[in-house]
Amino acid sequence: MSDKAAKYLDDIKKYDSSPNVAAVETIVKYLGIALQSRDASLVSCTDDSELARVREGFCVKKLGLGADAASSAVSKVCEQMKADRSKHRVTFYYLVAQASGTMGKLA
């Protein structure tokens, strides 16, 4: 496992006791340079344009979800992570894939 992926595993374990390491690696690779900036490495559930980027860029393009399924998964994860002030993008994307039943497209 890469050091970058390992960095996010503890955060993901707050929501999934036995995370899919291959999926985490895929998400880290997919996000690439976005993880370099603290601001870009986080997701804000109160920013509609941010959530639209997640739906269009990750949910639709990477996971192949339709608009309704993408919106539903993103809403579910925002609710699931509402206690976290800093929502790490890797964790958020992992949980979206889990919530939408598309984890197989990452692993």
Sine and cosine of phi, psi and omega as CSV:
sin_phi,cos_phi,sin_psi,cos_psi,sin_omega,cos_omega
0.00,0.00,0.64,-0.77,0.00,-1.00
-0.96,0.29,0.39,-0.92,0.04,-1.00
-0.88,0.47,-0.61,0.80,-0.01,-1.00
-0.90,0.44,-0.69,0.73,0.00,-1.00
-0.92,0.39,-0.65,0.76,-0.01,-1.00
-0.87,0.50,-0.55,0.84,-0.01,-1.00
-0.86,0.51,-0.50,0.87,-0.06,-1.00
-0.99,-0.15,-0.21,0.98,-0.07,-1.00
-0.87,0.50,-0.67,0.75,0.00,-1.00
-0.88,0.47,-0.64,0.77,0.02,-1.00
-0.91,0.42,-0.68,0.73,0.01,-1.00
-0.91,0.42,-0.57,0.82,-0.02,-1.00
-0.91,0.42,-0.28,0.96,0.10,-1.00
-0.91,0.40,-0.39,0.92,-0.07,-1.00
-0.91,-0.42,-0.40,0.92,-0.03,-1.00
-0.63,-0.78,0.94,-0.34,-0.11,-0.99
-0.90,0.44,-0.44,0.90,0.05,-1.00
-0.74,-0.67,0.98,0.18,-0.06,-1.00
-0.91,0.41,0.45,-0.89,0.05,-1.00
-0.99,0.17,0.97,-0.24,-0.09,-1.00
-0.90,0.44,-0.61,0.79,0.01,-1.00
-0.89,0.45,-0.62,0.79,0.03,-1.00
-0.92,0.39,-0.65,0.76,0.03,-1.00
-0.89,0.46,-0.70,0.71,0.03,-1.00
-0.86,0.52,-0.69,0.72,-0.02,-1.00
-0.89,0.45,-0.68,0.73,0.00,-1.00
-0.91,0.42,-0.70,0.71,0.01,-1.00
-0.87,0.49,-0.68,0.73,0.02,-1.00
-0.91,0.41,-0.67,0.74,0.01,-1.00
-0.87,0.49,-0.67,0.74,-0.06,-1.00
-0.97,0.23,-0.50,0.87,0.10,-0.99
0.72,0.70,-0.88,-0.47,-0.13,-0.99
-0.91,0.41,-0.38,0.92,0.00,-1.00
-0.86,0.50,-0.43,0.90,-0.02,-1.00
-0.98,0.19,-0.11,0.99,-0.01,-1.00
-0.96,0.28,-0.54,0.84,-0.04,-1.00
-0.99,-0.13,0.74,-0.67,-0.01,-1.00
-0.85,0.53,-0.71,0.70,-0.03,-1.00
-0.88,0.47,-0.71,0.70,-0.02,-1.00
-0.95,0.31,-0.34,0.94,-0.03,-1.00
-1.00,0.09,-0.03,1.00,0.00,-1.00
-0.90,-0.45,0.41,-0.91,0.05,-1.00
-0.90,-0.43,0.71,-0.70,0.05,-1.00
-0.95,-0.31,0.89,-0.45,0.01,-1.00
-0.97,0.24,-0.12,0.99,0.03,-1.00
-0.99,-0.14,-0.03,1.00,-0.01,-1.00
-0.97,-0.25,0.96,-0.27,-0.06,-1.00
-0.87,0.49,-0.61,0.80,-0.01,-1.00
-0.93,0.36,-0.57,0.83,0.06,-1.00
-0.89,0.45,-0.73,0.68,-0.02,-1.00
-0.92,0.40,-0.56,0.83,0.06,-1.00
-0.90,0.43,-0.64,0.77,0.05,-1.00
-0.90,0.45,-0.65,0.76,0.02,-1.00
-0.90,0.44,-0.72,0.69,-0.01,-1.00
-0.88,0.47,-0.76,0.65,-0.07,-1.00
-0.96,0.27,-0.73,0.68,-0.09,-1.00
-0.96,0.27,-0.71,0.71,-0.07,-1.00
-0.99,-0.14,-0.79,0.61,-0.11,-0.99
-0.91,0.41,-0.75,0.67,-0.06,-1.00
-0.98,0.18,-0.78,0.63,-0.09,-1.00
-0.97,0.26,-0.71,0.71,-0.08,-1.00
-1.00,0.07,-0.69,0.73,-0.08,-1.00
-1.00,-0.06,-0.25,0.97,0.03,-1.00
0.96,0.27,0.43,0.90,0.00,-1.00
-0.99,0.15,0.45,-0.89,0.15,-0.99
-0.98,0.21,0.18,-0.98,-0.07,-1.00
-0.86,0.51,-0.69,0.72,-0.03,-1.00
-0.92,0.39,-0.69,0.72,0.01,-1.00
-0.90,0.43,-0.62,0.79,0.02,-1.00
-0.90,0.43,-0.73,0.68,0.01,-1.00
-0.89,0.46,-0.66,0.75,0.00,-1.00
-0.89,0.45,-0.72,0.69,-0.01,-1.00
-0.90,0.43,-0.68,0.73,-0.01,-1.00
-0.90,0.43,-0.69,0.73,0.03,-1.00
-0.88,0.47,-0.68,0.74,0.00,-1.00
-0.88,0.47,-0.68,0.73,-0.02,-1.00
-0.94,0.33,-0.60,0.80,0.07,-1.00
-0.86,0.51,-0.67,0.74,0.03,-1.00
-0.92,0.39,-0.69,0.73,-0.02,-1.00
-0.88,0.47,-0.59,0.81,-0.08,-1.00
-0.98,-0.19,0.21,0.98,-0.14,-0.99
-0.86,0.51,-0.43,0.90,0.01,-1.00
-0.97,0.26,-0.33,0.94,-0.01,-1.00
-1.00,0.06,0.86,-0.51,0.07,-1.00
-0.95,0.33,-0.64,0.77,0.02,-1.00
-0.97,-0.24,0.98,-0.22,0.00,-1.00
-1.00,-0.05,0.97,-0.23,0.00,-1.00
-0.90,0.43,0.71,-0.70,-0.06,-1.00
-0.87,0.49,-0.63,0.77,0.00,-1.00
-0.89,0.46,-0.72,0.69,0.02,-1.00
-0.89,0.45,-0.70,0.71,-0.02,-1.00
-0.86,0.51,-0.75,0.66,-0.02,-1.00
-0.90,0.43,-0.64,0.77,0.04,-1.00
-0.86,0.52,-0.74,0.68,-0.03,-1.00
-0.93,0.36,-0.53,0.85,0.09,-1.00
-0.90,0.44,-0.70,0.71,0.03,-1.00
-0.89,0.46,-0.65,0.76,0.02,-1.00
-0.91,0.42,-0.73,0.69,-0.04,-1.00
-0.91,0.41,-0.50,0.86,-0.04,-1.00
-1.00,-0.07,-0.01,1.00,0.01,-1.00
0.94,0.33,0.42,0.91,-0.04,-1.00
-0.93,-0.38,0.34,0.94,-0.02,-1.00
-0.83,0.55,-0.55,0.84,0.00,-1.00
-0.87,0.49,-0.38,0.92,0.02,-1.00
-0.98,0.21,-0.16,0.99,-0.01,-1.00
-0.97,-0.26,-0.53,0.85,-0.12,-0.99
-1.00,0.05,0.00,0.00,0.00,0.00
